[in-house]
C-alpha cells in the first residue's frame, strides 16, 4: 500500500515522500516499513507500542490511533509529524 512520509522522516526513506509497505494491520505495515527503512518505526511508535503524541497517522484520510487497525492493500497511509518549538 502507499505510505506518505512527512519531511522530517524522509531521511529514513532516502528523501522519498511516497513509499510502499505491506501489512494486514497498521502495526504490520509499520513493521514492514521499518524492515525496509530501519529506524523509522521508532520515530512514530513509543516504547509502550503506542503512536507517539506528536505523530498523527491517517488511513484513507481518517485518523487512527490503534495499531491493530485493519488495512487493505488499496489503502493509503498518511503519516504527519506535528511541529513544535518556540
matplotlib code that plots the C-alpha trace (Angstrom):
import matplotlib.pyplot as plt

x = [0.0, 1.0, 2.6, 3.1, 6.1, 6.4, 9.5, 11.2, 11.2, 12.4, 16.0, 15.0, 13.5, 16.3, 14.2, 11.2, 7.8, 5.9, 6.9, 5.2, 4.7, 2.6, 0.6, -2.9, -2.9, -1.2, 1.2, 2.3, 2.6, 4.8, 7.0, 7.3, 8.2, 10.9, 12.2, 12.7, 13.8, 15.4, 14.7, 11.7, 9.2, 10.8, 10.2, 6.4, 5.8, 7.0, 8.3, 4.7, 3.8, 1.6, 1.6, 3.8, 1.9, 3.4, 2.6, -0.7, -1.5, -4.4, -5.8, -7.7, -7.9, -9.3, -7.1, -6.3, -4.6, -4.8, -2.0, -4.4, -6.4, -7.0, -5.7, -6.2, -3.6, -5.6, -5.5, -3.4, -1.5, -0.5, 2.0, 2.0, 4.5, 3.4, 5.8, 6.7, 9.1, 9.2]
y = [0.0, 3.6, 5.3, 9.1, 10.2, 13.6, 15.8, 15.2, 11.4, 11.4, 11.0, 7.4, 6.9, 8.4, 11.6, 9.8, 11.2, 8.2, 4.6, 1.1, -1.2, -4.3, -5.5, -6.6, -4.1, -0.7, -2.5, -4.9, -2.1, -0.1, -3.2, -3.7, -0.1, -0.4, -3.6, -1.6, 1.7, 0.7, 3.1, 4.8, 3.0, 4.2, 7.8, 7.1, 4.4, 4.7, 2.0, 1.2, 0.3, 3.4, 6.2, 9.0, 12.1, 14.3, 11.9, 11.5, 8.6, 8.7, 5.8, 7.0, 10.5, 9.2, 9.5, 6.2, 5.7, 1.9, -0.2, -3.2, -1.1, -3.4, -2.3, -3.3, -3.2, -0.4, 1.8, 5.0, 5.7, 9.3, 10.0, 13.5, 14.8, 17.8, 20.7, 22.3, 24.8, 28.3]
z = [0.0, -0.4, 2.6, 2.5, 4.6, 6.3, 5.6, 9.0, 8.4, 4.8, 5.9, 6.6, 3.1, 1.1, 0.6, -0.8, 0.2, -1.0, -0.3, -0.4, 2.6, 3.3, 6.2, 7.3, 10.2, 10.9, 13.2, 10.5, 7.9, 10.2, 10.9, 7.2, 6.7, 9.4, 7.7, 4.5, 6.2, 9.6, 12.5, 11.1, 13.3, 16.5, 15.4, 15.2, 17.9, 21.5, 23.9, 25.1, 21.5, 21.0, 18.4, 19.8, 20.9, 18.2, 15.4, 13.5, 11.2, 8.8, 6.8, 3.8, 5.4, 8.7, 11.8, 13.5, 16.9, 17.2, 15.8, 15.3, 12.8, 9.8, 6.4, 2.8, 0.0, -1.6, 1.5, 1.7, 4.9, 5.6, 8.4, 9.8, 12.3, 14.4, 14.6, 17.9, 19.2, 20.4]

ax = plt.figure().add_subplot(projection="3d")
ax.plot(x, y, z, "-o")
ax.set_aspect("equal")
plt.show()
